[in-house]
Amino acid sequence: MIKNTLKQKLNEGKTTIGPFVGLPSPGMVETMGWMGFDFVVIDCEHGPMDYETAEHMIRAAELSGTTAIVRIGLNEQQHIQRYMDAGAAGVMIPLINNAADAKKVVDAVKYPPIGKRGAFAGRSARFGLQDMASYVKEANEETFISLQIETPEAIENADEIIATEHADAVFLGPGDLSVNFGIPGDTMNPQVTDSIEMLVNKIHAAGKIAGTLGVTAEQTKYWHEKGVRWLVNSAPKFLQAGAADYLAAVSGPLGR
């Protein structure tokens, strides 16, 4: 099992930053790694990736020295463990609304006696070349679990979700919170930011990592100042911002 450098950095108290990659592109993942991001979140909740494409994207992350986390929309063991067997270093699972939802994630990611993940010598075990006993021990130590709170129901049940044993982090989704609050897209509205700050305090009190979205540099710095150490951006947003700056700089001289 490859050392989970994201988890190591977070456990050392460091702030980490990385993008969602929702396009089925190993090359995009590899580029993000070579650029120096601490991790990538391969977004299989909203992206069109199948298992095989996700596996190649995980390989690309490993090649370029970054940690591959997979966001998986379906919280079912037989679904989650296929991404884990493909080599994912951890998961972000959305729509966690209560303790039972959270426990299902732990059961799917961790091997017994912690969870219920089925044994299989896949990529993460070097296709059977690693001793199974040592692999299971390492996997239970290295895999990273993030639970996502993004609904009013989840906020009501936040204490029990945050208290989930063996969950490393809780990711707070400002986009879905803004939609659920009736202010879609207004992710820096006080109703959203106040809710996230309240939850960040609860997460820290429980000794866990708080994560949220920082699409712009200003948002990223804002949440870092609030103590959020797992900051996720967006690879397509990077492309859009860079392309917009380039076009703005050249359109005048080119007479466009």
Backbone torsions as a table, in degrees:
resi	resn	phi	psi	omega
1	MET	NA	131.8	179.4
2	ILE	-72.1	140.2	178.4
3	LYS	-60.2	132.5	-179.3
4	ASN	-86.6	94.7	-175.6
5	THR	-70.3	-27.5	174.9
6	LEU	-61.6	-51.0	-179.0
7	LYS	-62.1	-40.1	179.5
8	GLN	-61.2	-46.8	-179.6
9	LYS	-62.5	-44.3	-179.5
10	LEU	-64.3	-41.0	178.8
11	ASN	-66.6	-22.3	176.4
12	GLU	-86.8	1.5	178.3
13	GLY	85.7	11.6	-179.2
14	LYS	-84.2	154.4	173.5
15	THR	-90.3	136.3	-178.0
16	THR	-121.5	151.8	-178.1
17	ILE	-141.6	142.0	179.4
18	GLY	-168.7	167.3	-175.6
19	PRO	-103.8	153.1	159.1
20	PHE	-71.4	137.0	170.7
21	VAL	-120.8	105.1	-177.5
22	GLY	-102.4	4.5	177.4
23	LEU	-98.2	141.4	-178.7
24	PRO	-75.5	74.5	-170.5
25	SER	-141.2	100.3	171.7
26	PRO	-56.8	-36.2	179.6
27	GLY	-62.3	-38.3	177.4
28	MET	-64.5	-43.6	178.1
29	VAL	-61.0	-46.3	-178.6
30	GLU	-61.3	-41.5	178.3
31	THR	-60.4	-44.2	179.0
32	MET	-60.6	-37.7	178.1
33	GLY	-66.3	-46.6	-179.8
34	TRP	-65.1	-26.5	178.4
35	MET	-72.2	-17.2	173.9
36	GLY	107.4	12.9	176.7
37	PHE	-69.6	149.4	-176.5
38	ASP	-73.0	-25.8	-177.1
39	PHE	-161.1	166.4	165.6
40	VAL	-127.1	145.7	171.3
41	VAL	-106.6	106.9	177.9
42	ILE	-76.9	111.8	-167.2
43	ASP	-90.9	88.2	177.8
44	CYS	-90.5	6.4	170.5
45	GLU	-79.7	-51.4	-176.9
46	HIS	-104.1	-23.8	-179.5
47	GLY	-78.0	163.4	-176.2
48	PRO	-88.9	13.2	-174.2
49	MET	-66.3	139.2	169.4
50	ASP	-95.7	-179.5	-176.9
51	TYR	-60.3	-43.2	-175.0
52	GLU	-66.2	-43.0	177.9
53	THR	-63.9	-42.0	178.3
54	ALA	-60.2	-38.7	179.0
55	GLU	-62.3	-41.9	178.2
56	HIS	-65.7	-35.4	177.8
57	MET	-67.9	-36.3	175.2
58	ILE	-64.0	-43.0	176.7
59	ARG	-58.1	-42.8	-178.6
60	ALA	-63.9	-37.5	176.7
61	ALA	-63.8	-45.8	179.6
62	GLU	-61.2	-42.0	-179.0
63	LEU	-59.9	-40.4	-175.3
64	SER	-95.9	10.9	169.7
65	GLY	78.0	26.5	176.7
66	THR	-120.3	164.7	-174.7
67	THR	-92.4	131.0	-178.2
68	ALA	-97.5	110.9	171.9
69	ILE	-105.6	139.7	180.0
70	VAL	-114.1	126.4	171.7
71	ARG	-89.4	123.2	-172.2
72	ILE	-121.4	125.7	-173.6
73	GLY	-77.6	-25.3	-175.5
74	LEU	-104.3	115.2	-176.9
75	ASN	-86.5	70.4	177.9
76	GLU	-133.3	137.6	-173.6
77	GLN	-56.1	-48.3	-175.6
78	GLN	-64.6	-21.4	177.5
79	HIS	-85.5	-50.9	-176.8
80	ILE	-62.1	-44.2	-172.4
81	GLN	-68.7	-19.2	176.0
82	ARG	-67.9	-38.5	175.2
83	TYR	-69.6	-36.9	177.5
84	MET	-65.0	-43.2	178.4
85	ASP	-64.4	-25.6	177.3
86	ALA	-75.4	-7.8	175.2
87	GLY	113.6	5.5	178.1
88	ALA	-57.9	138.5	178.8
89	ALA	-82.5	-11.2	179.6
90	GLY	175.8	-179.1	-176.4
91	VAL	-134.9	153.4	163.1
92	MET	-119.0	121.5	-177.2
93	ILE	-113.9	121.5	-177.8
94	PRO	-81.8	171.4	172.9
95	LEU	55.2	44.5	172.3
96	ILE	-85.6	112.2	-172.5
97	ASN	-109.0	-11.1	-178.4
98	ASN	-161.7	178.2	-177.4
99	ALA	-63.7	-35.9	-179.4
100	ALA	-64.2	-42.1	176.1
101	ASP	-59.2	-43.8	-177.4
102	ALA	-65.5	-41.9	-179.3
103	LYS	-64.2	-34.5	178.3
104	LYS	-60.9	-35.4	179.3
105	VAL	-66.2	-47.5	179.4
106	VAL	-59.8	-43.5	-179.8
107	ASP	-61.0	-35.9	-176.9
108	ALA	-77.6	-31.4	-173.7
109	VAL	-90.2	-35.2	-173.3
110	LYS	-100.4	144.1	175.3
111	TYR	-80.0	157.9	171.6
112	PRO	-55.7	146.5	10.4
113	PRO	-87.8	-0.2	-178.2
114	ILE	-77.3	-50.0	-177.6
115	GLY	-125.4	-151.8	-175.1
116	LYS	-131.4	17.2	-177.7
117	ARG	-60.8	136.9	-179.2
118	GLY	-76.1	141.4	-177.8
119	ALA	-74.0	135.2	177.7
120	PHE	-161.9	133.5	-179.0
121	ALA	-91.5	74.3	179.9
122	GLY	-93.9	-154.3	-178.7
123	ARG	-54.7	-43.6	-174.9
124	SER	-64.9	-19.4	176.3
125	ALA	-107.8	22.6	-179.8
126	ARG	57.2	38.2	177.6
127	PHE	53.9	39.2	175.5
128	GLY	93.1	-2.7	179.4
129	LEU	-77.6	-20.9	175.9
130	GLN	-89.6	138.0	176.3
131	ASP	-54.8	130.7	-173.1
132	MET	-62.7	-39.1	-178.5
133	ALA	-63.6	-44.7	-179.8
134	SER	-69.8	-35.3	178.9
135	TYR	-63.8	-47.1	-179.5
136	VAL	-60.1	-42.1	178.7
137	LYS	-62.1	-46.9	-179.5
138	GLU	-65.9	-41.7	-179.0
139	ALA	-61.6	-42.5	178.5
140	ASN	-66.0	-28.5	178.6
141	GLU	-81.9	-38.1	-168.9
142	GLU	-92.6	-29.0	-175.4
143	THR	-66.1	143.4	-172.9
144	PHE	-111.7	131.6	-179.3
145	ILE	-121.2	124.2	173.1
146	SER	-121.5	128.0	177.1
147	LEU	-100.0	138.2	-174.2
148	GLN	-107.3	123.4	174.3
149	ILE	-103.1	122.7	-175.6
150	GLU	-152.9	13.4	179.7
151	THR	-132.7	159.4	175.0
152	PRO	-59.1	-36.5	177.6
153	GLU	-61.5	-41.9	179.5
154	ALA	-65.2	-38.0	177.7
155	ILE	-62.8	-41.7	178.1
156	GLU	-61.8	-34.6	-177.7
157	ASN	-102.1	20.4	-172.2
158	ALA	-59.3	-40.6	-176.4
159	ASP	-59.4	-43.5	-177.9
160	GLU	-74.3	-31.3	176.6
161	ILE	-68.5	-48.3	-178.0
162	ILE	-62.4	-32.3	-177.3
163	ALA	-76.3	-1.3	-175.5
164	THR	-57.7	121.9	-179.4
165	GLU	-68.1	138.0	177.9
166	HIS	77.3	1.6	168.9
167	ALA	-84.0	132.3	-177.1
168	ASP	-86.3	-38.9	-170.5
169	ALA	-142.4	159.5	171.5
170	VAL	-125.3	121.2	179.8
171	PHE	-97.7	130.6	-176.5
172	LEU	-105.6	115.9	-172.0
173	GLY	-91.0	99.3	-177.6
174	PRO	-67.4	-30.0	-179.7
175	GLY	-64.6	-50.9	179.7
176	ASP	-69.5	-34.3	175.9
177	LEU	-61.2	-41.8	-179.7
178	SER	-63.8	-39.0	178.0
179	VAL	-65.1	-45.5	-178.8
180	ASN	-67.4	-25.5	177.2
181	PHE	-86.2	-1.0	179.1
182	GLY	81.0	19.4	179.3
183	ILE	-130.7	58.5	-170.9
184	PRO	-54.8	128.8	177.0
185	GLY	87.3	-13.5	-178.6
186	ASP	-88.9	69.7	-170.7
187	THR	-73.9	-13.2	176.4
188	MET	-106.3	14.8	173.1
189	ASN	-63.3	141.5	-178.9
190	PRO	-54.5	-31.1	178.5
191	GLN	-63.0	-37.8	178.4
192	VAL	-76.2	-50.3	-175.8
193	THR	-65.9	-36.9	178.2
194	ASP	-64.6	-40.3	179.0
195	SER	-64.4	-43.8	-179.6
196	ILE	-65.6	-43.2	179.5
197	GLU	-62.0	-40.8	177.1
198	MET	-60.5	-42.7	-179.5
199	LEU	-71.1	-37.0	176.9
200	VAL	-57.7	-42.8	178.7
201	ASN	-62.0	-40.5	177.8
202	LYS	-65.7	-41.3	-179.1
203	ILE	-63.5	-45.6	179.0
204	HIS	-63.9	-39.2	179.2
205	ALA	-62.5	-28.5	179.3
206	ALA	-86.7	0.0	178.9
207	GLY	77.0	24.4	-179.4
208	LYS	-113.3	173.0	-177.5
209	ILE	-91.0	134.2	174.9
210	ALA	-99.7	135.7	177.3
211	GLY	-130.3	151.7	173.4
212	THR	-159.9	-177.7	-174.4
213	LEU	-93.0	135.8	173.3
214	GLY	-132.6	81.9	-174.0
215	VAL	-68.1	-37.7	178.5
216	THR	-105.4	162.8	176.9
217	ALA	-61.2	-36.8	-179.4
218	GLU	-65.1	-44.5	177.9
219	GLN	-63.1	-41.0	-178.8
220	THR	-62.2	-45.8	179.3
221	LYS	-66.6	-37.2	178.7
222	TYR	-59.2	-48.8	-176.5
223	TRP	-74.0	-30.2	174.4
224	HIS	-61.6	-40.8	178.8
225	GLU	-66.0	-22.6	177.5
226	LYS	-87.9	2.3	175.8
227	GLY	96.3	7.6	177.7
228	VAL	-78.3	127.7	-174.9
229	ARG	-113.8	-5.0	175.7
230	TRP	-118.7	97.6	-170.9
231	LEU	-111.5	124.5	-174.6
232	VAL	-115.0	133.2	-179.6
233	ASN	-112.8	-145.4	-178.1
234	SER	-150.1	122.1	177.5
235	ALA	-60.2	-44.8	177.2
236	PRO	-61.1	-34.7	177.1
237	LYS	-65.0	-38.3	175.6
238	PHE	-59.7	-45.1	179.7
239	LEU	-61.9	-44.3	-179.0
240	GLN	-63.2	-44.6	-178.1
241	ALA	-66.0	-44.1	179.7
242	GLY	-65.5	-41.6	179.4
243	ALA	-66.2	-40.0	179.6
244	ALA	-63.7	-43.1	178.5
245	ASP	-63.1	-41.6	-179.7
246	TYR	-63.5	-47.8	-179.3
247	LEU	-63.8	-38.7	178.4
248	ALA	-63.3	-35.6	-178.2
249	ALA	-74.3	-31.2	-173.2
250	VAL	-104.1	-16.0	-173.0
251	SER	-62.5	-40.2	178.9
252	GLY	-63.9	-56.9	180.0
253	PRO	-59.6	-29.6	-178.9
254	LEU	-88.2	-3.4	179.5
255	GLY	68.2	32.7	-179.4
256	ARG	-85.3	NA	NA
